Amino acid sequence: MKIKCLIIDDEPLAIRVIENHLKNFSDFEVIHTCNNPIEGFNLLVQESVDLVFLDINMPRVNGLDFIRNLSVSPLIIITTAYREYAVESFELDVIDYLVKPISLERFMISLKKVSRQMHLQKEAKKNSTKSTIMPLEDNDHFFVKVNKKLIKIFFNDILYIESLKDYVSIKTISKDYITHYNLAAITRLIPEDKFIRIHRSFTISLNKVDAIEGNCIHINGNIVPIGRNYVKEVKDKILKGSIT
């Protein structure tokens, strides 16, 4: 099945650029374009959309306010001429942030992120039928229900945990596990001296942090964003006792 796309932008040229880029990728199709967020909001209520390309500065409704008022949860890629909204956008769980003019090469990176996220969500729905996470009294592991099996995961093997809306992906040293669970709830179940919530969508293992660069954390070759509201607490905890 193709990934259904909606483009919302008040500039016709910007819409054409995205449409032309998407013509290079057969897995994606544009089902609607809108020149204002109100029309886009109504379309999302009426029709199923997988991915929204969204401008920020538009008449009547700001793109970020549009996201805050959504009752449905499509994937969203911000497309804007302004760099300064990136942190605020990622706080709202957008999948990527593209600054105009958007090159085809950079656009391709965004679509790879979308394809990965869609695959993870599809696998989650297929493999997970019920939330089951069982912490053990020895407090070094728990069991997670994956594909109708209870899988033992040691806390020391976890790199980070990522929210996928109604599911979480537990990324370990060896593989990923997807289970039907809530990130806030699973964060409360794991040792607070070993893990910390750093973003609406991420909880990380403190002893797996390789580096901090700006408001991003490097873990085993992965880059994980730090949410604006978490920055001070996260950096204080990670850098405690360090020379900075």
C-alpha positions as CSV (number, residue, x, y, z in Angstrom):
1,M,0.0,0.0,0.0
2,K,1.1,3.5,-0.8
3,I,1.8,6.1,1.9
4,K,-1.0,8.7,1.6
5,C,0.4,12.3,1.7
6,L,-1.2,15.7,2.4
7,I,0.6,18.9,1.6
8,I,-0.4,22.1,3.5
9,D,1.4,25.3,2.4
10,D,0.2,28.7,1.3
11,E,2.8,29.0,-1.4
12,P,1.9,27.2,-4.7
13,L,5.6,26.9,-5.7
14,A,6.4,25.1,-2.4
15,I,3.6,22.6,-3.0
16,R,4.9,22.0,-6.5
17,V,8.4,21.3,-5.3
18,I,7.2,18.7,-2.8
19,E,4.9,17.1,-5.4
20,N,7.8,16.9,-7.9
21,H,10.1,15.4,-5.3
22,L,7.5,12.8,-4.4
23,K,7.1,11.7,-8.1
24,N,10.5,10.0,-7.6
25,F,9.2,7.7,-5.0
26,S,6.6,5.1,-6.0
27,D,5.6,4.2,-2.4
28,F,4.2,7.7,-1.8
29,E,1.2,9.4,-3.3
30,V,-0.2,12.9,-2.8
31,I,-4.0,12.6,-2.2
32,H,-4.6,16.3,-1.4
33,T,-2.9,19.7,-1.3
34,C,-4.2,22.7,0.7
35,N,-3.2,26.3,0.9
36,N,-4.4,26.8,4.5
37,P,-4.5,24.7,7.7
38,I,-8.2,25.0,8.2
39,E,-8.9,23.1,4.9
40,G,-6.2,20.6,5.9
41,F,-7.7,20.1,9.3
42,N,-11.1,19.3,7.8
43,L,-9.6,16.9,5.3
44,L,-7.8,15.0,8.1
45,V,-11.2,14.6,9.9
46,Q,-12.8,13.2,6.8
47,E,-10.1,11.1,5.3
48,S,-7.2,8.8,6.4
49,V,-3.8,10.3,5.8
50,D,-0.4,8.8,6.7
51,L,1.9,11.8,6.2
52,V,1.5,15.6,6.3
53,F,4.0,18.0,4.8
54,L,3.3,21.2,6.8
55,D,4.5,24.8,6.5
56,I,4.6,26.9,9.7
57,N,4.0,30.5,8.8
58,M,0.5,30.5,7.2
59,P,-2.5,32.8,7.3
60,R,-5.1,32.3,10.1
61,V,-3.5,29.3,11.8
62,N,0.2,28.7,12.6
63,G,1.5,25.3,11.6
64,L,2.6,24.4,15.1
65,D,-0.8,25.4,16.5
66,F,-2.3,23.2,13.8
67,I,-0.4,20.2,15.2
68,R,-1.4,21.0,18.8
69,N,-5.0,20.8,17.8
70,L,-5.0,17.6,15.8
71,S,-7.2,14.8,17.1
72,V,-5.7,12.3,14.6
73,S,-2.0,11.4,14.5
74,P,-0.5,11.3,11.0
75,L,3.3,11.6,10.7
76,I,4.3,15.2,10.1
77,I,7.3,16.7,8.2
78,I,7.7,20.4,8.7
79,T,8.6,22.4,5.6
80,T,9.6,26.0,6.3
81,A,11.9,28.8,5.4
82,Y,12.7,29.4,9.1
83,R,15.2,27.4,11.2
84,E,14.2,28.8,14.6
85,Y,11.2,26.6,15.1
86,A,13.1,23.3,14.9
87,V,13.3,22.6,18.6
88,E,9.6,23.5,19.2
89,S,8.6,21.3,16.3
90,F,10.5,18.2,17.5
91,E,8.8,18.8,20.9
92,L,5.5,18.1,19.0
93,D,6.9,14.8,17.7
94,V,7.3,15.8,14.1
95,I,9.3,13.2,12.2
96,D,11.6,15.7,10.4
97,Y,12.2,19.4,9.8
98,L,13.0,20.6,6.3
99,V,14.3,24.1,5.6
100,K,13.4,25.6,2.2
101,P,14.7,25.4,-0.4
102,I,14.5,21.6,0.0
103,S,16.9,19.5,-2.0
104,L,16.0,16.1,-3.3
105,E,18.9,14.5,-1.4
106,R,17.6,16.0,1.9
107,F,14.0,15.1,1.0
108,M,15.1,11.5,0.5
109,I,16.4,11.3,4.1
110,S,13.0,12.4,5.4
111,L,11.2,9.8,3.4
112,K,13.5,7.1,4.7
113,K,12.6,8.1,8.3
114,V,8.9,7.9,7.3
115,S,9.3,4.5,5.8
116,R,11.1,3.2,8.9
117,Q,8.4,4.6,11.2
118,M,5.6,3.2,9.1
119,H,7.3,-0.2,9.1
120,L,7.7,-0.1,12.9
121,Q,4.1,0.8,13.4
122,K,3.0,-2.0,11.1
123,E,5.1,-4.5,12.9
124,A,3.9,-3.3,16.2
125,K,0.2,-3.8,15.2
126,K,1.0,-7.2,13.8
127,N,3.1,-8.5,16.7
128,S,1.6,-7.0,19.8
129,T,-1.9,-7.8,20.9
130,K,-1.8,-6.8,24.6
131,S,0.4,-4.7,26.9
132,T,2.5,-6.9,29.0
133,I,5.6,-5.8,30.8
134,M,6.6,-7.8,33.9
135,P,9.4,-6.4,36.1
136,L,11.3,-9.0,38.2
137,E,12.2,-8.6,41.9
138,D,16.0,-9.0,41.2
139,N,15.6,-5.7,39.3
140,D,18.0,-6.4,36.5
141,H,15.5,-7.3,33.7
142,F,11.9,-7.5,32.7
143,F,9.7,-9.5,30.4
144,V,8.1,-7.9,27.4
145,K,5.3,-9.4,25.2
146,V,6.5,-9.4,21.6
147,N,4.7,-11.5,18.9
148,K,2.8,-13.5,21.5
149,K,6.0,-14.4,23.4
150,L,7.4,-13.0,26.6
151,I,10.9,-11.8,25.9
152,K,13.5,-11.3,28.7
153,I,15.3,-8.0,28.3
154,F,18.1,-7.0,30.7
155,F,18.2,-3.4,31.7
156,N,22.0,-3.3,30.9
157,D,21.3,-4.2,27.3
158,I,18.9,-1.3,26.6
159,L,20.2,1.7,24.7
160,Y,17.0,3.7,24.6
161,I,13.2,3.4,24.4
162,E,11.3,5.3,21.7
163,S,7.6,6.1,21.7
164,L,5.6,5.0,18.6
165,K,2.3,6.5,19.6
166,D,0.4,3.5,21.1
167,Y,3.6,1.4,21.1
168,V,7.2,1.6,22.3
169,S,10.3,0.4,20.5
170,I,12.9,-0.9,23.0
171,K,16.3,-0.6,21.3
172,T,18.9,-2.9,22.7
173,I,22.5,-3.6,21.8
174,S,21.5,-6.6,19.6
175,K,18.0,-5.8,18.3
176,D,14.7,-3.8,18.7
177,Y,11.6,-5.0,20.5
178,I,8.2,-3.4,19.9
179,T,5.4,-3.8,22.4
180,H,2.0,-2.2,23.0
181,Y,2.9,0.1,25.9
182,N,3.1,3.8,26.9
183,L,6.5,5.5,27.3
184,A,5.6,7.2,30.5
185,A,4.4,4.0,32.1
186,I,7.4,1.9,31.0
187,T,9.8,4.7,32.2
188,R,8.3,4.4,35.7
189,L,9.0,0.6,35.7
190,I,12.7,0.8,34.9
191,P,15.4,1.9,37.4
192,E,15.5,5.7,37.7
193,D,19.2,5.6,38.6
194,K,19.9,4.0,35.2
195,F,17.4,5.6,32.8
196,I,16.1,9.1,32.2
197,R,13.3,10.5,30.1
198,I,14.8,13.1,27.8
199,H,12.0,13.9,25.3
200,R,8.3,13.2,24.9
201,S,9.3,10.3,22.6
202,F,12.6,9.0,24.2
203,T,13.9,7.5,27.4
204,I,17.6,6.7,27.4
205,S,20.1,4.5,29.3
206,L,22.4,6.9,31.2
207,N,25.5,4.6,31.0
208,K,25.1,4.2,27.2
209,V,25.6,7.9,26.4
210,D,28.6,8.4,24.1
211,A,28.4,12.2,23.7
212,I,26.2,15.3,24.0
213,E,26.2,17.7,21.1
214,G,23.9,20.7,21.5
215,N,20.5,19.3,22.4
216,C,21.2,15.9,21.0
217,I,22.6,12.7,22.6
218,H,24.8,10.2,20.8
219,I,24.2,6.6,21.7
220,N,25.8,3.7,19.9
221,G,25.8,5.5,16.5
222,N,22.2,6.9,17.1
223,I,21.3,10.5,17.6
224,V,18.5,11.2,20.1
225,P,17.0,14.7,20.6
226,I,16.7,16.2,24.0
227,G,13.3,17.9,24.5
228,R,13.4,21.6,25.4
229,N,11.6,21.0,28.7
230,Y,14.1,18.3,29.7
231,V,17.4,19.9,28.8
232,K,18.5,21.2,32.2
233,E,17.6,18.1,34.2
234,V,19.1,15.8,31.6
235,K,22.4,17.6,31.3
236,D,22.7,18.0,35.1
237,K,22.2,14.3,35.6
238,I,24.5,13.1,32.8
239,L,27.2,15.6,33.4
240,K,27.2,15.4,37.2
241,G,30.8,15.2,38.5
242,S,32.2,15.9,35.0
243,I,34.6,18.5,33.7
244,T,32.7,20.7,31.3
